[in-house]
Amino acid sequence: MFAIWWIILAIEPYDRADWALENVLVVAFAAFLALSFRSFPLSRVSYTLIFVFLLLHEIGAHYTYAKVPYDAWFQNLFGTGLNEMLGFERNHFDRAIHFSYGLLLAYPIREVFLRIANVSGFWGYFLPLDVTMSTSMLFELFEWVVAETVGGDLGMAYLGTQGDIWDAHKDMALASLGAFTALSITAMINIRLQRDFAREWNDSLQVKHKQPLGEDEIRRMLDANRKTDS
């Protein structure tokens, strides 16, 4: 279904070069999901959330994020512009997608943490939030590098700041808010359905190894190696 959507929106995009840049990570990510399906299939919930996010992203890639005509679509449906109704002075489609990044991808990231790293309790919520925030930051750095590399109008179209010097900060904040919202909803569902939620939460915050690490752990490893050698 995503391949069909991708092909449709690949036809005559507003800016072919920008569309190509926007799809570099998408193609790599989609290929990774396809290749990992047999060895590590995700839940239907996670695949659906990822699917919806990619659909929204492809709309931005087709039109370029700064020129998605959502306001015209809204006006055709309701007779008034969304920007006028909410007092927007810029195209906010990119803001919505950054929020959606956190809202829709935090849960799949949580599933990976639970199933691979075997985290639980507090860490099953904090670490997915942390990774969502950090990957949002990494994407802003990726955008900056690409914009600097390609330069000119293409670089500005890909960056999509629309003249806002705080664009990257706002994008990261919205992604963080989206992730916090998704994980809060997940926590509320688990509080309702998971009988040992409180015990698991408390256990996750207990000290597991009382001995300090750092130079103490190095000393212990050196001592263990000496004993083994002797």
N, C-alpha and C positions, 0 to 999 in steps of 0.2 A: 504493500500500500504506500509506503514512503517512497519507494522507487518510482511509482506512478506520479506521485505528487512532485517529486524532484524533477522528473522529465518535463512535466507540464510547465513548471516554473523556470525551467532552463531554456524555454523557447522565448527568444527575443526579450531578454531582461533589459532593464533600463540602461545599465552600464555593464557590458560583458566582462570587462577587466575586473571591476569591483565584484561582480558575481563570482568570478573565478577565485578571487582572494577569499571571499566569504565562505567558499565551499571546500577549501583545502582541508581544514580541520574536520568538517562534516564527513567528507569521503573517508578520511582516515578513521574517524570514530565509528562510522557505519560498518566499515570493513572489519574493525576490531570486534564489534558486537556480533557480526555474522560468523567470524572465525572462532569466537569463544562460546558460541551457542551450545555446542555439544559438551564441551568440557566444563562450562560454568554457566548454565542457563539461569537467567534472573526470573523473578516472579512476573506474573502478568501485570501486576500493579506497576512495577518498575519499568517494564517495557512500554506500557501505555504512557507513563509520564514522560519517558524519553521521546517517544513517538510524537506526542503533542508538542514538546519543546522544539523538536526538529522541524515540524510543520510550520510553526510560527517563525522560526529562524529563516526558513526558505522564502517566506513572504518578504522579509527584510532584505534578503539577498537578491530577490528578483527586482525590487523597486529601488534598492539602496535604502538603508534604514531611515535616512533623513527625508525621504520622499514617498514613504508608504502612504497612500491616500485614504487612511482610515477616517479622516474627518469628512471627506466627500461621501464615503460609504455610509457613515452615520447620518449625514444630512439627508441622503436619499431615503433612508429608512424612517427617520423620525422628523424630518423637516427642519432640523436645526443642527448646527455644527457642534461637535463634542468640544472642540477647542474653545469656542465661544461660551459654551455652557459652563465649562470649568475654568475659564480664564487663562488657558494655555497660550503662550506666545511663541512656542516652537513645536516641532513635530516630536511627540513623546513616544513614538512606537519603540524606539531603542530602549527607553526607560522601562517600558512594559516588559520587553524581552529580558532585560537584565534581572528584573524582579522574578520573571518566570524561570530564569535559570536556577535561582535558589529555590523557588517554590516547587519546581518540577523535578529537579535533579538531586536534591538533598536526600530524599528517601532512597533512591537507587544507591547513592553513595553509602548511606547507612546500612543497606543490605549487604554491600560488599564488606564493610567493616565487621558486621556481625558474623558473616559466614567465613571470612578468611582470617581476619585478625582475632576473632572470637572475643570481641569486646562485649561488655555488658553494662547495665546500669547507666550511671552518669556519662560514661565514656561513649556509649552507644548513641548519645545525642550531641555531646560536645565535639567529638572528633569529626562527624559528618558536617557539622556547622563550620568547624575550623577549616576543613578541606574545601568546602564550598567557597568560603571567604578567600582562602589563599589562591584557589584556581581562578577566581574572579580577578584577583590582583595580577596573577600571571598572564591572564588574557589581556588586561590593560597594557602590560609591558609588551606583549606580543604585538598588539595593535600599534604601539608606539614604534617598535622596531620596523614593522612592515611599512608604516607610513613614512618613516625616515628613509627606508630603502627605496621604495618606489617613487616617493616624492610627488610634487605637483598636485593637480586636481584629483588624481586617482588616490593618492595618499590621504588627502583631506576627506574624500568621499568614504574611504574605508574607515577612517578615524571617526567621522560623524559627530564631531563635537558641537557643530552648529554655533560656533562662537562662544561657547560656555567654557571658561577656563577651569571650572570645577567639574567638568563632565565625567572624568574618570572617577573622582571621589563619589559623586552621586550614583554612578553605575555600580560601584562596589558596595555602597551602602544599601542600594535596593536589592542586590543579589543577597546580601547578608540578611536583610529583612525578610526576603522570600524564604530563605532557608530556615530562619528562626520560626517563621509562621508554619512551615511544613512540619518541622520537628516538634513544635508545640502541639500541633494537631495529633501527630503520631503518639506523643507522650500522653495526651488526654485519652486517646483510644486505649493505650496500654494500661493506664491507670484504671480504666473501667473494666478491662477484660483480663489483665494479667494479675493473678492472685498474689504472686510473690513480688510484685513490682517494688514495694518499699524495701523488702529485704535485699533484693538484687541491687537496688540503688545504693543502699547503705554498705553492702559488701564491696561494691566497686570502689568505694572511697576509703576502705580500710588499707592500712599498710601491709603489703604482702611480704616484703623482705626488709627486716629491721636493720641489717647491716648497710652502712653507706657505701656508695660506689666511688667513682673517681680514683684518686690515688690509693684508696684502701683496696679497691677491686684489683688494681694493677699489682699491688703488693701480694694479694692473695694468689693471683695467677702466676706471678714469678715464683712464689713459694711452691705452688703446685708443680710447676715445671722443673724446679730443682729436685723435688722429691722423685718425680718421674725419671729424670736423668740419672739420679743416683741409684 
